[in-house]
Amino acid sequence: MNRTEARPLDSLDPRLARICDAHLGALRVPGASVALVVNDRCYHLAWGHKSVGVNDPVTLNTGFDIGSGSKSFVSATVASLVADGLVNWDDPVVRHVPEFELYDPWVTQQVSFRDLCGNRLGLPRAGLMEAGLSPSYPAEYVFPRLRHTAPIAPFRSRFTYVNAGHTAAAVAAGRITGLGFLATLRQRILSPLGMNNTSGGFEARSALADQAGWHAHVQGRPVAIESLFTDQFLGAGGMVVSGVDALQWLRLHLGGGLVNGVQVVERKALLETHTPQVVARPGSDILSLFCPDAHMASYGLGWAVSDLQGHPLVCHSGAIFGATSMTLLLPSDGIGIAVYANSAAPVTTPLAYALASVLLNLPPRDWAAWYESATLRALGQTTHEAAALADTALQTDHPLDLTPFVGRFEHPADGELLLSATEGGLMGHVPQGYRMGFRALPMLKAGEQVFRVLFEHTERQSAPPGELRFTIANGYAVSVLFSFGVGSREFTRSDRN
């Protein structure tokens, strides 16, 4: 398929490039790809470099890992299968992925493609099964261990975010065709669209020569880290997409599956992915998904659905250790925006909103400050309180007996948590985790046995510090709640009877 020529971004409106410079420059982002479609006309900005300290500029063809923006690639693939009568959104997924198992046997048998792609399982984001497992483990290792995650909401009652559900949908789609997920996606969608600079998972390591590197965002500066390629969470994440391909992806969704006169995906089937499936809460649920001051919010199928000051909004954000993304559709206005960055800095969501506000002629706003403020409100903090929390005093005035905290703890899904004593605190390691070594320092919290977790590896230093919270009985810790990244998990002592 012939692709529409991409015009320079500032040819649409000179303010747009200046906004990109301001947002990306303020957070010292090494490189970014900004793709816009307005009334089926394409615009692009290649910004910065593929890696910090390397004179290799980002181009229209440079691929960026888009993290959870990958979820819409799974739902579009399933929509294509639905249109051809190969599967139904309400079919049980265990017909195709029998190893998929949840906390309740009845729920396991009922879980459908709609439940997986619509985030309706009622599960929390918890432990390594959600994020952080060593990439050496396949997706099939994760699926049966989901039974060890207890729900936080009744099945199909409200939006809860679970990565493994989308990966299960991707695996099922690949098994239905017999081709595997990526080959199915390529045959049905990518190749018809001419998206030749898109790949995913382990294949992307060698399939795409032109890729942006990954960078953690540590103390306000970018630090180059190793890119991660794995099929373990492919579908939930792992897609690598270039700017030129992002333009085609935006056109596909804005056009109801029709691009250059070719119906790549049946209109009704594709638009079902933009349709609300479960209620969400703007300003409370994941802020990068649902505009915090939206009038309504819901999750579709691989997309979040809300509004931007009254304009219908379909979007999805993405974040991984060294890359972030935001894909934003304003279908009623004929506008699509994709912002990809090779940094973990929180830049792509406010930048996408800032660009949209110019195109929609909305009142001026400092979108970066607005997004930061909304994030703190969701955490129940002010800027002053957040700074105070970050500076919470560590217990250093007198030595703490670390004996009760040392030992081996286990979780049936996440495996072992090993803790040993070191000067001033604990050393910890989760063998099944990806770069999960850390130091834990005791905190001054009266009546509580709490340690702050400081990860050793740069990949995990973009996120706030984690926490160990111990339960003591008979002089020893019998369990520990380990909070890191997006969730927490309780490990039980296993080295004492």
ZAMARGU-4260 file (C-alpha; in steps of 0.2 Angstrom, whole numbers, plus 5000, padded with zeros to 4 digits):
<rodrens>
0) 5000/5000/5000 | 5006/5017/4996 | 5009/5028/5011 | 5004/5046/5012 | 5019/5058/5012
5) 5024/5065/5029 | 5025/5084/5029 | 5036/5093/5042 | 5027/5096/5058 | 5029/5115/5058
10) 5021/5116/5041 | 5004/5112/5050 | 5007/5125/5064 | 5024/5132/5069 | 5018/5131/5087
15) 5018/5112/5087 | 5037/5110/5085 | 5041/5123/5098 | 5029/5114/5110 | 5039/5098/5106
20) 5056/5107/5109 | 5050/5114/5126 | 5043/5097/5133 | 5057/5086/5127 | 5070/5098/5131
25) 5064/5102/5149 | 5066/5083/5153 | 5082/5081/5143 | 5074/5067/5132 | 5088/5061/5120
30) 5076/5057/5106 | 5058/5056/5100 | 5046/5053/5086 | 5031/5064/5084 | 5018/5058/5071
35) 5001/5068/5068 | 4987/5064/5056 | 4974/5078/5053 | 4960/5075/5041 | 4971/5061/5034
40) 4986/5072/5030 | 5002/5066/5039 | 5015/5076/5048 | 5030/5071/5057 | 5044/5077/5068
45) 5060/5067/5071 | 5068/5075/5086 | 5085/5072/5094 | 5096/5057/5094 | 5094/5038/5095
50) 5105/5037/5110 | 5113/5049/5122 | 5130/5055/5118 | 5129/5047/5100 | 5128/5058/5085
55) 5115/5047/5076 | 5099/5057/5073 | 5081/5050/5075 | 5073/5048/5058 | 5056/5045/5051
60) 5061/5026/5050 | 5068/5025/5068 | 5058/5012/5078 | 5053/5015/5096 | 5047/5003/5109
65) 5029/5009/5113 | 5026/4998/5129 | 5008/4996/5133 | 5003/5005/5117 | 5006/4988/5110
70) 4989/4982/5117 | 4979/4990/5103 | 4989/4979/5091 | 4982/4964/5099 | 4964/4970/5099
75) 4965/4975/5081 | 4972/4958/5077 | 4958/4949/5086 | 4945/4961/5078 | 4952/4955/5061
80) 4949/4937/5067 | 4931/4942/5073 | 4927/4950/5056 | 4932/4934/5047 | 4922/4923/5059
85) 4937/4914/5066 | 4933/4919/5084 | 4920/4929/5094 | 4925/4942/5107 | 4914/4933/5120
90) 4923/4916/5117 | 4932/4908/5132 | 4950/4910/5130 | 4954/4893/5138 | 4949/4885/5122
95) 4965/4891/5114 | 4976/4894/5130 | 4971/4880/5142 | 4986/4885/5153 | 4978/4901/5158
100) 4972/4900/5176 | 4964/4913/5188 | 4960/4913/5206 | 4943/4905/5204 | 4940/4890/5193
105) 4923/4896/5187 | 4930/4913/5182 | 4944/4904/5173 | 4932/4895/5162 | 4922/4911/5158
110) 4936/4923/5154 | 4933/4929/5136 | 4943/4939/5123 | 4933/4954/5128 | 4937/4952/5146
115) 4956/4950/5142 | 4957/4965/5130 | 4945/4975/5140 | 4954/4974/5157 | 4939/4966/5166
120) 4947/4952/5176 | 4946/4962/5193 | 4965/4958/5196 | 4977/4971/5204 | 4994/4975/5196
125) 5004/4963/5208 | 5022/4956/5208 | 5032/4949/5194 | 5018/4941/5185 | 5012/4959/5181
130) 5030/4967/5177 | 5048/4963/5181 | 5050/4944/5178 | 5066/4939/5171 | 5064/4939/5151
135) 5071/4921/5151 | 5053/4915/5156 | 5040/4913/5142 | 5023/4919/5143 | 5016/4902/5146
140) 5026/4902/5163 | 5015/4917/5168 | 4998/4911/5164 | 4995/4897/5176 | 5003/4907/5190
145) 4990/4921/5189 | 4979/4910/5200 | 4990/4916/5215 | 4984/4934/5213 | 4968/4938/5222
150) 4956/4949/5215 | 4952/4967/5221 | 4935/4968/5212 | 4922/4956/5206 | 4924/4949/5189
155) 4918/4961/5175 | 4913/4974/5188 | 4925/4988/5184 | 4942/4992/5176 | 4958/4985/5183
160) 4974/4984/5173 | 4982/4967/5170 | 4996/4965/5157 | 4995/4946/5156 | 4977/4946/5150
165) 4983/4955/5134 | 4997/4943/5131 | 4985/4928/5133 | 4974/4936/5119 | 4990/4938/5108
170) 4995/4920/5111 | 4977/4914/5107 | 4976/4924/5091 | 4992/4916/5085 | 4986/4899/5090
175) 4970/4901/5080 | 4979/4905/5064 | 4993/4893/5068 | 5005/4907/5063 | 5009/4914/5080
180) 5004/4932/5085 | 5017/4943/5076 | 5015/4933/5059 | 4996/4935/5061 | 4997/4953/5064
185) 5009/4956/5050 | 4999/4946/5037 | 4982/4954/5042 | 4987/4972/5046 | 5005/4977/5045
190) 5009/4971/5027 | 4993/4978/5020 | 4997/4995/5028 | 5015/4994/5022 | 5021/4995/5040
195) 5038/4988/5037 | 5047/4996/5051 | 5036/4988/5065 | 5041/4972/5074 | 5039/4966/5092
200) 5046/4955/5106 | 5062/4945/5103 | 5060/4946/5084 | 5062/4965/5085 | 5080/4964/5091
205) 5086/4958/5073 | 5072/4963/5062 | 5073/4982/5064 | 5091/4989/5061 | 5085/5007/5064
210) 5080/5008/5082 | 5081/5021/5096 | 5090/5015/5112 | 5083/5015/5130 | 5086/5028/5143
215) 5082/5028/5162 | 5078/5045/5169 | 5088/5046/5185 | 5090/5062/5195 | 5084/5072/5180
220) 5096/5066/5167 | 5095/5052/5154 | 5106/5036/5157 | 5108/5023/5143 | 5102/5006/5148
225) 5101/4989/5138 | 5085/4987/5128 | 5074/4972/5132 | 5068/4960/5119 | 5056/4946/5125
230) 5040/4937/5120 | 5035/4935/5138 | 5024/4950/5138 | 5022/4952/5119 | 5004/4959/5116
235) 5004/4969/5133 | 5020/4977/5127 | 5035/4974/5116 | 5030/4982/5100 | 5043/4993/5091
240) 5036/5005/5079 | 5043/5019/5068 | 5036/5036/5065 | 5031/5032/5047 | 5022/5017/5053
245) 5014/5026/5067 | 5006/5037/5054 | 4998/5022/5045 | 4992/5016/5062 | 4983/5032/5066
250) 4975/5032/5049 | 4969/5015/5051 | 4960/5019/5067 | 4954/5036/5061 | 4947/5029/5045
255) 4938/5015/5053 | 4949/5002/5045 | 4949/5010/5028 | 4966/5017/5022 | 4969/5023/5004
260) 4953/5014/4998 | 4957/4997/5006 | 4947/4990/5020 | 4961/4983/5030 | 4950/4978/5045
265) 4931/4978/5044 | 4924/4994/5051 | 4912/4987/5063 | 4925/4975/5070 | 4938/4988/5072
270) 4927/5002/5080 | 4922/4989/5093 | 4939/4991/5100 | 4936/5010/5103 | 4919/5006/5112
275) 4918/5006/5131 | 4918/4989/5139 | 4920/4993/5157 | 4919/5008/5168 | 4934/5018/5174
280) 4937/5033/5186 | 4945/5048/5178 | 4957/5056/5190 | 4959/5040/5200 | 4963/5026/5188
285) 4979/5026/5178 | 4981/5045/5174 | 4991/5042/5158 | 4976/5032/5151 | 4961/5043/5156
290) 4962/5062/5155 | 4961/5067/5174 | 4948/5080/5171 | 4937/5070/5159 | 4918/5070/5160
295) 4918/5051/5159 | 4931/5036/5157 | 4930/5018/5152 | 4941/5005/5144 | 4938/4998/5127
300) 4948/4984/5119 | 4966/4989/5120 | 4961/5007/5121 | 4956/5019/5135 | 4940/5029/5131
305) 4937/5046/5139 | 4936/5065/5133 | 4947/5080/5132 | 4937/5095/5137 | 4921/5088/5128
310) 4930/5080/5113 | 4929/5061/5112 | 4946/5054/5116 | 4953/5036/5112 | 4971/5034/5118
315) 4984/5023/5126 | 5000/5026/5135 | 5015/5015/5136 | 5030/5015/5148 | 5045/5003/5150
320) 5061/5004/5159 | 5069/5015/5145 | 5055/5021/5134 | 5038/5029/5134 | 5024/5032/5122
325) 5006/5040/5120 | 4995/5037/5105 | 4980/5048/5105 | 4964/5048/5094 | 4951/5062/5093
330) 4940/5053/5080 | 4926/5066/5079 | 4940/5079/5075 | 4950/5068/5062 | 4965/5070/5073
335) 4978/5057/5078 | 4994/5059/5088 | 5008/5047/5092 | 5022/5053/5103 | 5036/5040/5106
340) 5052/5044/5117 | 5068/5034/5121 | 5067/5040/5139 | 5057/5034/5155 | 5054/5053/5158
345) 5035/5057/5160 | 5035/5067/5144 | 5024/5058/5131 | 5007/5060/5139 | 5007/5079/5143
350) 5016/5082/5126 | 5002/5073/5117 | 4989/5083/5126 | 4998/5099/5123 | 4998/5096/5104
355) 4980/5091/5104 | 4975/5107/5113 | 4983/5118/5099 | 4974/5108/5086 | 4958/5109/5095
360) 4960/5128/5099 | 4958/5124/5118 | 4963/5138/5131 | 4982/5138/5134 | 4988/5127/5149
365) 5004/5122/5156 | 5001/5103/5152 | 5017/5097/5160 | 5013/5106/5177 | 4995/5100/5175
370) 5000/5082/5173 | 5012/5082/5188 | 4998/5090/5199 | 4985/5077/5193 | 4998/5064/5197
375) 5001/5070/5215 | 4982/5073/5218 | 4979/5054/5213 | 4992/5050/5226 | 4984/5061/5239
380) 4999/5072/5240 | 5004/5090/5237 | 5021/5095/5229 | 5027/5099/5247 | 5021/5082/5254
385) 5029/5073/5240 | 5046/5081/5243 | 5044/5078/5261 | 5040/5059/5258 | 5055/5058/5247
390) 5066/5065/5261 | 5059/5053/5275 | 5073/5051/5287 | 5081/5034/5288 | 5085/5026/5305
395) 5104/5030/5308 | 5104/5036/5326 | 5107/5019/5333 | 5110/5001/5326 | 5095/4991/5322
400) 5096/4972/5326 | 5093/4965/5308 | 5092/4947/5313 | 5073/4946/5313 | 5072/4952/5295
405) 5086/4941/5287 | 5081/4925/5278 | 5072/4917/5264 | 5054/4922/5260 | 5043/4915/5246
410) 5028/4918/5235 | 5020/4904/5225 | 5021/4914/5209 | 5035/4926/5211 | 5047/4913/5220
415) 5060/4918/5232 | 5065/4934/5241 | 5082/4933/5249 | 5087/4945/5262 | 5104/4946/5271
420) 5112/4959/5283 | 5124/4972/5278 | 5130/4988/5286 | 5116/4999/5290 | 5102/4988/5282
425) 5098/4973/5271 | 5103/4967/5255 | 5089/4959/5244 | 5087/4949/5229 | 5073/4941/5219
430) 5081/4927/5208 | 5066/4926/5196 | 5065/4945/5194 | 5074/4956/5181 | 5088/4965/5189
435) 5080/4965/5206 | 5095/4967/5217 | 5093/4980/5230 | 5098/4988/5247 | 5085/4991/5260
440) 5087/5004/5273 | 5077/5005/5289 | 5065/5020/5290 | 5059/5031/5305 | 5041/5025/5307
445) 5035/5023/5324 | 5028/5006/5328 | 5032/4999/5311 | 5045/4988/5303 | 5048/4997/5287
450) 5063/4998/5275 | 5065/5009/5260 | 5071/4999/5245 | 5084/5006/5234 | 5087/4996/5218
455) 5105/4993/5212 | 5102/4993/5193 | 5099/5009/5184 | 5084/5001/5175 | 5073/5002/5191
460) 5080/5019/5197 | 5067/5029/5186 | 5053/5024/5198 | 5051/5029/5216 | 5060/5019/5229
465) 5051/5003/5234 | 5047/4997/5252 | 5048/4982/5263 | 5035/4981/5277 | 5037/4966/5289
470) 5025/4957/5300 | 5034/4951/5316 | 5029/4937/5327 | 5039/4928/5341 | 5054/4939/5338
475) 5055/4936/5319 | 5048/4942/5303 | 5035/4929/5297 | 5031/4939/5281 | 5035/4954/5271
480) 5025/4965/5259 | 5037/4970/5245 | 5031/4985/5236 | 5040/4990/5220 | 5035/4998/5203
485) 5016/4996/5200 | 5011/4985/5214 | 5016/4974/5229 | 5017/4956/5234 | 5017/4947/5251
490) 5031/4935/5253 | 5030/4922/5268 | 5045/4916/5277 | 5051/4899/5271 | 5067/4895/5281
495) 5059/4892/5298 | 5046/4879/5304
</rodrens>
